[in-house]
């Protein structure tokens, strides 16, 4: 009997039919497949025969005819294979215990009963013997049986896993499964551990609604099915009465998990709140999150009374925005008694809405919390809270009222303490944070005192100075309150000078100089430059340090000086001692384009400045003096006698004091600051002095040469006039000769023309005329008749001017050639013309 039970043959009073594996009464033929009655003890043998090809109608006879030894072998082999299946069924029972429905193991057993017997070696190799690991993750992906994998995936999703493989399997069962599997997939996907509501596609939601309505009449599943229907429906959609009734039944049922889920769907706060005390941490946490979403007053009261950090974090994650009444008070109360004050969580919670969007009372609560907590938080965290408190809402046309401003100042003051107590690294990070723009924007006198101290810190002062220099450009793009946006346009400059003012200015010169060079082209620097310029004007003793610290803006400050002081000499006296570029650039500007009448005073100022500088920077002083000497030399070339007299006096003054100056230059060693000046330029000055000395001799020689040139000029002028007179006489003679020659040529041409006209008009042959002589052979031509043509030939033979003859007859060389050719062709064609032409040419003409 034990062997039969272990082989899955008997189930109660019924046994399996070897032909169709259905359960039937024992000792009877199968009413389903018409297989004959077979003893249960030979079930395995019958299955072996059936698999080998025996017809089920003769299966009973063939099984009864088996030898006992054959029966023993066949039964033993089937029992071994079923042993493998029995191990799988044991694992399946463990999975089924985690599911809501039952019957999965029985379906799996029936499936294997239909499949056996199989090849024994491959069966054992594939499935092995013994229980599989009790791991849903392993079973859902690696279990050897597909039904076992699906059951493990269902159990795992029931427990709330979001592993993609398991959820894909369950969704496939929901859409493609049948009966029990689809219903179980529906229940697994809509379990509270999978969130509210579950993430599902529209077709899945519709399938869940269909399946749920299909099992509402099943008592043990109706409440869970109603929960599934509600989970995938819109919140504003009213459930059918059957669904609502099923939820009510579950709410008052005995199963605590079903009661909890029905309470979720019906929003029964009291029932859900009971889960807060559950020993199941997941259930209690889920209840806290749901009640947080609902804004439950019970939850907030418990949180304020005895909530811890974990409790508060769960509430913070789910609270709606704006939060319900009492939520902020409860959270801040927990924060005050919690290590770390829940700073990160409260910061994320606070930033859901602008500070000014909170009511006045809530702003006061935030301010009291800031006074108690903020200074003990990390500096960056405190600065982040201040940024939130100081940033106005988008498109806010109005500024904050007095209450809002007071609350914001609480954050600012406590942020100052947090930054001050932080390490240098913390302060450096705060100064580089974009939120520091708002801090600088709202900084008052007290904050400026701290800025003054922080700027002199060797570790973080550089970052603060960089933030100050970038503040004007960043402020233009920051979100500021309307009343502060256009207020105090010089605030950035005042901050910079507040940091500059006081002892320890020398600590700021080097870092400021480096930063200003890096950000010299920064937009929005006008207020900073203006502040430095005003300080430069009002504090003469600081001018050198200011120009060294703000050397990158030197050109801009110089332009301001030029606009404020038009007198070049006055600018020189103001700048030459403090200019970081030294005396020489100022000497160049002093002498550049100097009017001749103003040059003596400027040169005297330059000599005095060089005398003062030569003791510390001899080469710079010498270079400047050489520049002045060259200017003096150039001025001595003036053509104005009055200017020359003044310049001669200035030259004598310079010549008198230069030897002492030269001795000081040679005696004073050059400091490292003059490493870029490789010589003392005394040779250049000596060259200028030599040229000025040579100038006097050159001027005398020039005057003598000028007198000689004047005499030579007068002589040359006299000679020029003589040449002009002679040229005029020659011109007139040439014109007269040309006129005479032109008249002769005209006379000759006239004579030739008259001769040609006479020849062509009067020449006649001394022959009796014939009609052929006057016959017009070429009408319209210059020589239309034979006698005309013969007359032209005779005129040419007599040596007349050919061109005049052509002109008189109205011919050109080209037309004459054409006429001659035409007459030649005519004579060839008419012999009498040729004979007559010969007579005419041979006859005398007169």
LINFENCOR-V386062 format. One record per residue. RES is the residue in one letter. D_CENTER is the distance of its C-alpha to the mean C-alpha in whole Angstrom. Layout:
res=RES d_center=D_CENTER
res=RES d_center=D_CENTER
//
This chain:
res=X d_center=81
res=X d_center=78
res=X d_center=78
res=X d_center=77
res=X d_center=75
res=X d_center=73
res=X d_center=73
res=X d_center=71
res=X d_center=75
res=X d_center=76
res=X d_center=74
res=X d_center=77
res=X d_center=80
res=X d_center=78
res=X d_center=78
res=X d_center=75
res=X d_center=76
res=X d_center=76
res=X d_center=75
res=X d_center=72
res=X d_center=72
res=X d_center=72
res=X d_center=74
res=X d_center=78
res=X d_center=81
res=X d_center=83
res=X d_center=86
res=X d_center=85
res=X d_center=84
res=X d_center=80
res=X d_center=80
res=X d_center=76
res=X d_center=77
res=X d_center=81
res=X d_center=81
res=X d_center=84
res=X d_center=85
res=X d_center=84
res=X d_center=84
res=X d_center=81
res=X d_center=82
res=X d_center=82
res=X d_center=78
res=X d_center=76
res=X d_center=79
res=X d_center=79
res=X d_center=75
res=X d_center=75
res=X d_center=78
res=X d_center=76
res=X d_center=73
res=X d_center=75
res=X d_center=76
res=X d_center=79
res=X d_center=79
res=X d_center=79
res=X d_center=82
res=X d_center=84
res=X d_center=82
res=X d_center=85
res=X d_center=87
res=X d_center=86
res=X d_center=84
res=X d_center=88
res=X d_center=89
res=X d_center=87
res=X d_center=89
res=X d_center=88
res=X d_center=87
res=X d_center=84
res=X d_center=83
res=X d_center=83
res=X d_center=80
res=X d_center=78
res=X d_center=78
res=X d_center=77
res=X d_center=74
res=X d_center=73
res=X d_center=73
res=X d_center=71
res=X d_center=68
res=X d_center=68
res=X d_center=68
res=X d_center=64
res=X d_center=64
res=X d_center=65
res=X d_center=63
res=X d_center=60
res=X d_center=62
res=X d_center=62
res=X d_center=58
res=X d_center=58
res=X d_center=60
res=X d_center=58
res=X d_center=55
res=X d_center=57
res=X d_center=58
res=X d_center=54
res=X d_center=54
res=X d_center=55
res=X d_center=57
res=X d_center=60
res=X d_center=62
res=X d_center=59
res=X d_center=61
res=X d_center=64
res=X d_center=62
res=X d_center=61
res=X d_center=64
res=X d_center=65
res=X d_center=63
res=X d_center=64
res=X d_center=67
res=X d_center=67
res=X d_center=65
res=X d_center=68
res=X d_center=69
res=X d_center=67
res=X d_center=67
res=X d_center=67
res=X d_center=66
res=X d_center=62
res=X d_center=63
res=X d_center=63
res=X d_center=60
res=X d_center=58
res=X d_center=59
res=X d_center=61
res=X d_center=63
res=X d_center=62
res=X d_center=59
res=X d_center=56
res=X d_center=53
res=X d_center=53
res=X d_center=49
res=X d_center=48
res=X d_center=44
res=X d_center=47
res=X d_center=49
res=X d_center=46
res=X d_center=45
res=X d_center=48
res=X d_center=51
res=X d_center=53
res=X d_center=55
res=X d_center=52
res=X d_center=54
res=X d_center=53
res=X d_center=50
res=X d_center=49
res=X d_center=51
res=X d_center=49
res=X d_center=46
res=X d_center=48
res=X d_center=49
res=X d_center=46
res=X d_center=44
res=X d_center=47
res=X d_center=45
res=X d_center=42
res=X d_center=40
res=X d_center=37
res=X d_center=37
res=X d_center=36
res=X d_center=39
res=X d_center=41
res=X d_center=40
res=X d_center=40
res=X d_center=43
res=X d_center=44
res=X d_center=42
res=X d_center=44
res=X d_center=47
res=X d_center=47
res=X d_center=46
res=X d_center=48
res=X d_center=51
res=X d_center=54
res=X d_center=56
res=X d_center=56
res=X d_center=53
res=X d_center=51
res=X d_center=52
res=X d_center=51
res=X d_center=48
res=X d_center=48
res=X d_center=49
res=X d_center=47
res=X d_center=43
res=X d_center=44
res=X d_center=46
res=X d_center=44
res=X d_center=43
res=X d_center=40
res=X d_center=39
res=X d_center=40
res=X d_center=39
res=X d_center=38
res=X d_center=36
res=X d_center=37
res=X d_center=37
res=X d_center=39
res=X d_center=41
res=X d_center=42
res=X d_center=42
res=X d_center=45
res=X d_center=47
res=X d_center=47
res=X d_center=48
res=X d_center=51
res=X d_center=52
res=X d_center=52
res=X d_center=55
res=X d_center=57
res=X d_center=57
res=X d_center=58
res=X d_center=62
res=X d_center=62
res=X d_center=62
res=X d_center=61
res=X d_center=57
res=X d_center=58
res=X d_center=56
res=X d_center=53
res=X d_center=53
res=X d_center=52
res=X d_center=50
res=X d_center=48
res=X d_center=48
res=X d_center=47
res=X d_center=44
res=X d_center=42
res=X d_center=43
res=X d_center=41
res=X d_center=42
res=X d_center=44
res=X d_center=46
res=X d_center=50
res=X d_center=51
res=X d_center=54
res=X d_center=58
res=X d_center=58
res=X d_center=55
res=X d_center=55
res=X d_center=59
res=X d_center=58
res=X d_center=55
res=X d_center=58
res=X d_center=60
res=X d_center=58
res=X d_center=57
res=X d_center=61
res=X d_center=61
res=X d_center=62
res=X d_center=59
res=X d_center=56
res=X d_center=53
res=X d_center=54
res=X d_center=55
res=X d_center=52
res=X d_center=50
res=X d_center=52
res=X d_center=51
res=X d_center=47
res=X d_center=48
res=X d_center=50
res=X d_center=48
res=X d_center=51
res=X d_center=50
res=X d_center=53
res=X d_center=54
res=X d_center=50
res=X d_center=50
res=X d_center=53
res=X d_center=51
res=X d_center=49
res=X d_center=52
res=X d_center=52
res=X d_center=53
res=X d_center=50
res=X d_center=47
res=X d_center=45
res=X d_center=47
res=X d_center=47
res=X d_center=43
res=X d_center=42
res=X d_center=45
res=X d_center=43
res=X d_center=40
res=X d_center=42
res=X d_center=43
res=X d_center=40
res=X d_center=39
res=X d_center=42
res=X d_center=42
res=X d_center=45
res=X d_center=47
res=X d_center=49
res=X d_center=46
res=X d_center=45
res=X d_center=49
res=X d_center=49
res=X d_center=45
res=X d_center=46
res=X d_center=50
res=X d_center=49
res=X d_center=46
res=X d_center=44
res=X d_center=40
res=X d_center=40
res=X d_center=42
res=X d_center=39
res=X d_center=36
res=X d_center=37
res=X d_center=38
res=X d_center=35
res=X d_center=33
res=X d_center=35
res=X d_center=36
res=X d_center=35
res=X d_center=33
res=X d_center=34
res=X d_center=37
res=X d_center=40
res=X d_center=43
res=X d_center=44
res=X d_center=41
res=X d_center=39
res=X d_center=42
res=X d_center=43
res=X d_center=40
res=X d_center=40
res=X d_center=43
res=X d_center=43
res=X d_center=40
res=X d_center=42
res=X d_center=44
res=X d_center=42
res=X d_center=41
res=X d_center=37
res=X d_center=37
res=X d_center=35
res=X d_center=32
res=X d_center=29
res=X d_center=31
res=X d_center=32
res=X d_center=28
res=X d_center=27
res=X d_center=30
res=X d_center=30
res=X d_center=26
res=X d_center=27
res=X d_center=28
res=X d_center=27
res=X d_center=30
res=X d_center=32
res=X d_center=32
res=X d_center=35
res=X d_center=38
res=X d_center=40
res=X d_center=42
res=X d_center=39
res=X d_center=37
res=X d_center=40
res=X d_center=40
res=X d_center=37
res=X d_center=38
res=X d_center=41
res=X d_center=39
res=X d_center=37
res=X d_center=40
res=X d_center=41
res=X d_center=38
res=X d_center=35
res=X d_center=37
res=X d_center=37
res=X d_center=34
res=X d_center=31
res=X d_center=30
res=X d_center=26
res=X d_center=28
res=X d_center=30
res=X d_center=27
res=X d_center=25
res=X d_center=28
res=X d_center=28
res=X d_center=25
res=X d_center=26
res=X d_center=29
res=X d_center=27
res=X d_center=25
res=X d_center=26
res=X d_center=26
res=X d_center=23
res=X d_center=25
res=X d_center=28
res=X d_center=30
res=X d_center=33
res=X d_center=32
res=X d_center=34
res=X d_center=38
res=X d_center=40
res=X d_center=40
res=X d_center=36
res=X d_center=36
res=X d_center=38
res=X d_center=37
res=X d_center=33
res=X d_center=35
res=X d_center=37
res=X d_center=33
res=X d_center=32
res=X d_center=36
res=X d_center=36
res=X d_center=32
res=X d_center=34
res=X d_center=36
res=X d_center=34
res=X d_center=32
res=X d_center=35
res=X d_center=37
res=X d_center=34
res=X d_center=33
res=X d_center=32
res=X d_center=29
res=X d_center=29
res=X d_center=28
res=X d_center=26
res=X d_center=24
res=X d_center=24
res=X d_center=24
res=X d_center=20
res=X d_center=19
res=X d_center=18
res=X d_center=21
res=X d_center=23
res=X d_center=22
res=X d_center=24
res=X d_center=27
res=X d_center=27
res=X d_center=27
res=X d_center=30
res=X d_center=31
res=X d_center=35
res=X d_center=38
res=X d_center=38
res=X d_center=35
res=X d_center=35
res=X d_center=38
res=X d_center=36
res=X d_center=33
res=X d_center=35
res=X d_center=37
res=X d_center=33
res=X d_center=32
res=X d_center=35
res=X d_center=34
res=X d_center=34
res=X d_center=32
res=X d_center=29
res=X d_center=30
res=X d_center=27
res=X d_center=24
res=X d_center=26
res=X d_center=26
res=X d_center=23
res=X d_center=22
res=X d_center=25
res=X d_center=23
res=X d_center=20
res=X d_center=21
res=X d_center=22
res=X d_center=18
res=X d_center=17
res=X d_center=20
res=X d_center=19
res=X d_center=16
res=X d_center=18
res=X d_center=21
res=X d_center=24
res=X d_center=27
res=X d_center=29
res=X d_center=32
res=X d_center=29
res=X d_center=27
res=X d_center=29
res=X d_center=31
res=X d_center=32
res=X d_center=30
res=X d_center=31
res=X d_center=30
res=X d_center=28
res=X d_center=30
res=X d_center=33
res=X d_center=31
res=X d_center=31
res=X d_center=34
res=X d_center=36
res=X d_center=34
res=X d_center=36
res=X d_center=39
res=X d_center=42
res=X d_center=43
res=X d_center=41
res=X d_center=39
res=X d_center=39
res=X d_center=37
res=X d_center=34
res=X d_center=35
res=X d_center=33
res=X d_center=30
res=X d_center=29
res=X d_center=30
res=X d_center=27
res=X d_center=25
res=X d_center=25
res=X d_center=25
res=X d_center=22
res=X d_center=21
res=X d_center=23
res=X d_center=21
res=X d_center=19
res=X d_center=19
res=X d_center=21
res=X d_center=24
res=X d_center=27
res=X d_center=28
res=X d_center=28
res=X d_center=30
res=X d_center=32
res=X d_center=33
res=X d_center=34
res=X d_center=36
res=X d_center=38
res=X d_center=39
res=X d_center=40
res=X d_center=42
res=X d_center=44
res=X d_center=44
res=X d_center=45
res=X d_center=46
res=X d_center=42
res=X d_center=41
res=X d_center=41
res=X d_center=39
res=X d_center=37
res=X d_center=36
res=X d_center=36
res=X d_center=33
res=X d_center=31
res=X d_center=32
res=X d_center=28
res=X d_center=29
res=X d_center=33
res=X d_center=32
res=X d_center=31
res=X d_center=34
res=X d_center=37
res=X d_center=36
res=X d_center=37
res=X d_center=40
res=X d_center=41
res=X d_center=40
res=X d_center=42
res=X d_center=45
res=X d_center=46
res=X d_center=49
res=X d_center=48
res=X d_center=50
res=X d_center=49
res=X d_center=46
res=X d_center=47
res=X d_center=49
res=X d_center=46
res=X d_center=44
res=X d_center=46
res=X d_center=46
res=X d_center=43
res=X d_center=41
res=X d_center=39
res=X d_center=39
res=X d_center=43
res=X d_center=46
res=X d_center=45
res=X d_center=42
res=X d_center=44
res=X d_center=47
res=X d_center=45
res=X d_center=44
res=X d_center=48
res=X d_center=49
res=X d_center=47
res=X d_center=49
res=X d_center=51
res=X d_center=54
res=X d_center=57
res=X d_center=59
res=X d_center=56
res=X d_center=56
res=X d_center=59
res=X d_center=58
res=X d_center=54
res=X d_center=56
res=X d_center=58
res=X d_center=55
res=X d_center=53
res=X d_center=57
res=X d_center=57
res=X d_center=53
res=X d_center=54
res=X d_center=57
res=X d_center=55
res=X d_center=52
res=X d_center=54
res=X d_center=55
res=X d_center=52
res=X d_center=50
res=X d_center=53
res=X d_center=51
res=X d_center=48
res=X d_center=51
res=X d_center=53
res=X d_center=50
res=X d_center=50
res=X d_center=54
res=X d_center=54
res=X d_center=51
res=X d_center=54
res=X d_center=57
res=X d_center=55
res=X d_center=54
res=X d_center=58
res=X d_center=59
res=X d_center=57
res=X d_center=59
res=X d_center=62
res=X d_center=62
res=X d_center=62
res=X d_center=65
res=X d_center=65
res=X d_center=69
res=X d_center=68
res=X d_center=64
res=X d_center=66
res=X d_center=69
res=X d_center=66
res=X d_center=64
res=X d_center=67
res=X d_center=68
res=X d_center=64
res=X d_center=64
res=X d_center=68
res=X d_center=66
res=X d_center=63
res=X d_center=66
res=X d_center=68
res=X d_center=65
res=X d_center=63
res=X d_center=65
res=X d_center=65
res=X d_center=61
res=X d_center=61
res=X d_center=63
res=X d_center=60
res=X d_center=57
res=X d_center=59
res=X d_center=60
res=X d_center=57
res=X d_center=55
res=X d_center=51
res=X d_center=49
res=X d_center=45
res=X d_center=43
res=X d_center=45
res=X d_center=44
res=X d_center=42
res=X d_center=45
res=X d_center=48
res=X d_center=51
res=X d_center=53
res=X d_center=53
res=X d_center=57
res=X d_center=58
res=X d_center=56
res=X d_center=58
res=X d_center=61
res=X d_center=60
res=X d_center=59
res=X d_center=63
res=X d_center=64
res=X d_center=63
res=X d_center=64
res=X d_center=68
res=X d_center=68
res=X d_center=67
res=X d_center=70
res=X d_center=72
res=X d_center=70
res=X d_center=70
res=X d_center=74
res=X d_center=74
res=X d_center=72
res=X d_center=75
res=X d_center=77
res=X d_center=76
res=X d_center=75
res=X d_center=78
res=X d_center=79
res=X d_center=77
res=X d_center=78
res=X d_center=81
res=X d_center=80
res=X d_center=78
res=X d_center=81
res=X d_center=83
res=X d_center=81
res=X d_center=81
res=X d_center=84
res=X d_center=84
res=X d_center=81
res=X d_center=84
res=X d_center=86
res=X d_center=84
res=X d_center=83
res=X d_center=87
res=X d_center=88
res=X d_center=85
res=X d_center=86
res=X d_center=89
res=X d_center=88
res=X d_center=86
res=X d_center=89
res=X d_center=91
res=X d_center=89
res=X d_center=88
res=X d_center=92
res=X d_center=92
res=X d_center=90
res=X d_center=91
res=X d_center=95
res=X d_center=93
res=X d_center=91
res=X d_center=95
res=X d_center=96
res=X d_center=94
res=X d_center=94
res=X d_center=98
res=X d_center=98
res=X d_center=95
res=X d_center=97
res=X d_center=101
res=X d_center=99
res=X d_center=98
res=X d_center=101
res=X d_center=103
res=X d_center=101
res=X d_center=101
res=X d_center=105
res=X d_center=105
res=X d_center=103
res=X d_center=105
res=X d_center=109
res=X d_center=109
res=X d_center=112
res=X d_center=113
res=X d_center=117
res=X d_center=118
res=X d_center=119
res=X d_center=116
res=X d_center=115
res=X d_center=113
res=X d_center=110
res=X d_center=109
res=X d_center=108
res=X d_center=106
res=X d_center=103
res=X d_center=101
res=X d_center=97
res=X d_center=97
res=X d_center=94
res=X d_center=94
res=X d_center=95
res=X d_center=98
res=X d_center=99
res=X d_center=103
res=X d_center=105
res=X d_center=107
res=X d_center=103
res=X d_center=102
res=X d_center=105
res=X d_center=105
res=X d_center=101
res=X d_center=102
res=X d_center=106
res=X d_center=103
res=X d_center=101
res=X d_center=104
res=X d_center=106
res=X d_center=102
res=X d_center=101
res=X d_center=97
res=X d_center=95
res=X d_center=92
res=X d_center=95
res=X d_center=97
res=X d_center=94
res=X d_center=92
res=X d_center=96
res=X d_center=96
res=X d_center=92
res=X d_center=91
res=X d_center=88
res=X d_center=89
res=X d_center=87
res=X d_center=89
res=X d_center=92
res=X d_center=91
res=X d_center=90
res=X d_center=94
res=X d_center=96
res=X d_center=94
res=X d_center=95
res=X d_center=99
res=X d_center=99
res=X d_center=98
res=X d_center=100
res=X d_center=103
res=X d_center=103
res=X d_center=103
res=X d_center=106
res=X d_center=109
res=X d_center=111
res=X d_center=108
res=X d_center=108
res=X d_center=111
res=X d_center=111
res=X d_center=108
res=X d_center=110
res=X d_center=113
res=X d_center=111
res=X d_center=110
res=X d_center=113
res=X d_center=115
res=X d_center=115
res=X d_center=113
res=X d_center=114
//
